[in-house]
Amino acid sequence: MYKEYENCTLCPRKCGINRNLGEKGVCTQTSSVKIGRSALHYWEEPCISGEKGSGTVFFSGCSLRCIYCQNYKLGRGNAGQELCGKELCDIFTDLQKQGAHNINLVTAEHFAPHIKDAVIKARKKGLVIPVILNSGGYVSLRTLEILKDVIDIYLVDFKYMDSSLAKKYSSAPDYPQIACKAISKMVEFTGDPVFDEDGMLQKGTVVRHLCLPSHTDDSRKILKYLFDTYNTKIIYSIMRQYTPMDECREYENLCRRITDEEYDEVIDFCLEYGLEDAYIQDGECALESFIPEFR
């Protein structure tokens, strides 16, 4: 058992519950590591997935409550299988044997103590590929400090600049402040992006923004802030893969995909502002076939 799970404050919610005793906070998880899927994943940014795939491990639970989450069952803790630390270590080394470019830890920060130990053990067993923390951006600085020595790449969302949207869609009105501080710390830890000879990212921070229907104003504010603050110190990914989920039906504007016009409006703004180097997506990304099956 890890002391960090007692009076747990690993996420910004700071529930203060004792997960070692089986209590569950907003993340829905006890101190037992639980994952929903581990496999080679080919639909991340090209510098992450490459040709051989990213060794992706999807963790159960999440401290955010995004009503449009594509991984809803997993995020609510209703899917997944419990593992011990050794099994998690073995998953990392096995993904490397399968040819993965990296180990991609999706929504793993509420298991930070387990993650740190598993990566350290995997390194001793021959793990040499980069390790990615794939995060929704709602991460505490304390947790980033715990993980800083085992994470090479941060793949992080910046969902909202408007706190009212963060409250409405993710029950987290403090999201903008938390995300700004977290991304700043991530860039401090990684420095400028570093690529290998094949163009695969070895160290650095990738900031993703998912454009939501009817909210292009907020998208422009986020991308302006990021470019003003970091310029070329981060990699930008402007996503249009928003897919309406059943949980969104009470919000009329979220019951549809983003239009070509809305997405083009955001991209045109970036180009006019000087942000010319970013990953963008085509309309086919907003298909349910891109949502992994969690078992």
Secondary structure, 3 states (H helix, E strand, C coil): CCHHHCCCCCCCCCCCCCHHHCCCCCCCCCCCEEEEEEEEECCCCHHHHCCCCEEEEEECCCCCCCCCCCCHHHHCCCCCEEECHHHHHHHHHHHHHCCCCCEEEECCHHHHHHHHHHHHHHHHCCCCCCEEEEECCCCCHHHHHHHCCCCCEEEEECCCCCHHHHHHHHCCCCHHHHHHHHHHHHHHHHCCCEECCCCCEEEEEEEEEECCCCCHHHHHHHHHHHHHHHHHHCEEEEECCCCCCHHHCCCHHHCCCCCHHHHHHHHHHHHHHCCCCEEECCHHHCCHHHCCCCC
